[in-house]
Amino acid sequence: MKRVHNFSAGPAALPLEVLEIAQKELLDYQGEGTSIMEQSHRGKSYTRVDTEAKERLNRILGLGNKFKIMFLQGGASTQFMQVPYNFLKPEETADYINTGIWSKKAIKEAKLFGNVHVAYTGEDQNFTRVPADEELNLSGESRYVHFTSNNTIYGTQFSSEPDSKGTPLICDASSDFLSRKIDIDKYGLIYAGAQKNLGPSGVTVVLIRKDFLETADKKDIPTILNYHTHADRIFNTPPTFAVYMVNLVLKWVEEKGGIPYFEKINSQKADLLYKTIDDDGFYRGIAEVNSRSKMNVTFRLPSEALEQQFLKEAAEHDLVALKGHRTIGGIRASIYNACTLESLEILVNFMNKFRADNG
Ligand SMILES: Cc1ncc(COP(=O)(O)O)c(C=O)c1O
């Protein structure tokens, strides 16, 4: 068996330990003679998986039972619509911080439901930075303030929550979920597609503070899109195998030491990579230094030809999925929780050698 060093932005690398458990249990889940994905979502085994995963998330994030946890479908892209559908009436306003393509998509959907006030946009600077609190122009009458905590494409990240002046934050945390400590009391709702830091694609985790959920519209919303439908029960067939995988990833997160462990190792990994980029002028970071992401590290080489050569030679060294997003080009190394320090060190050694050979 050969496993490469996978720097995919998503769906992304999963912990080897988790894949091995899934492989072991695939044909015979805990002596039941079937896999978990061949069983009823109302059965005892799957109910236990669902409950365990929610209990683990509650512990890992210190939610203190103040949040409803839902495993939904349709990806983070569905949340762009479902959030305003539930929380924004036509006469109401929501503030959105525009830090890239994903924020823009969220803004587009919200406009279908109510007034959108763009409190900041980084578009004129090609989204190479996130705003400081002083740059936010909040409407002051907002239902919620929406932001994208980590911008997967540009490689920018808020280092802490934007100051929403007490208005509940709604966060698209798809690409930095469980990667570091967050101030949970500031949030009304957090959503994340699983396929970067949490598990395979197919499930989206949505956390909604109970008192914030109480302020959501209860009627005039199709049943499946109404958050209340999912708050206390499994309404319809969930992506059972994906949730099973999420539960295994959460177990792994807890066994490793939870958020403090990942916050520390993610900083170590990012520091190592940015130090290599900043060493001399050969590599050039795309994001502004204060806005740099610890999850998606984006950089350029002196020419596109060298970037092509870099990708080719990297692949020959089993370093894969390093091509930048098509809208900005260059190189992107996605170094989520499951990316090991060892993979990172091998990447950095390759980068140093490539610079020595071509600089
Ligand atoms: C920050 C962010 N938000 C939203 C999305 C879209 O997620 P999905 O494909 O699950 O709808 C992505 C996908 O990469 C993302 O990185």
PDBQT file of the ligand as one rigid body, heavy atoms in Angstrom, charges set to zero:
ROOT
HETATM    1  C1  LIG A 401     -15.106  28.250   3.165  1.00  0.00    +0.000 C 
HETATM    2  C2  LIG A 401     -15.978  27.425   2.275  1.00  0.00    +0.000 A 
HETATM    3  N1  LIG A 401     -17.295  27.623   2.285  1.00  0.00    +0.000 NA
HETATM    4  C3  LIG A 401     -18.121  26.897   1.499  1.00  0.00    +0.000 A 
HETATM    5  C4  LIG A 401     -17.652  25.949   0.632  1.00  0.00    +0.000 A 
HETATM    6  C5  LIG A 401     -18.606  25.178  -0.222  1.00  0.00    +0.000 C 
HETATM    7  O1  LIG A 401     -18.833  23.982   0.397  1.00  0.00    +0.000 OA
HETATM    8  P1  LIG A 401     -19.735  22.829  -0.256  1.00  0.00    +0.000 P 
HETATM    9  O2  LIG A 401     -19.044  22.349  -1.467  1.00  0.00    +0.000 OA
HETATM   10  O3  LIG A 401     -19.778  21.830   0.873  1.00  0.00    +0.000 OA
HETATM   11  O4  LIG A 401     -21.077  23.404  -0.548  1.00  0.00    +0.000 OA
HETATM   12  C6  LIG A 401     -16.278  25.694   0.591  1.00  0.00    +0.000 A 
HETATM   13  C7  LIG A 401     -15.729  24.658  -0.320  1.00  0.00    +0.000 C 
HETATM   14  O5  LIG A 401     -14.562  24.511  -0.531  1.00  0.00    +0.000 OA
HETATM   15  C8  LIG A 401     -15.424  26.457   1.420  1.00  0.00    +0.000 A 
HETATM   16  O6  LIG A 401     -14.106  26.275   1.401  1.00  0.00    +0.000 OA
ENDROOT
TORSDOF 0
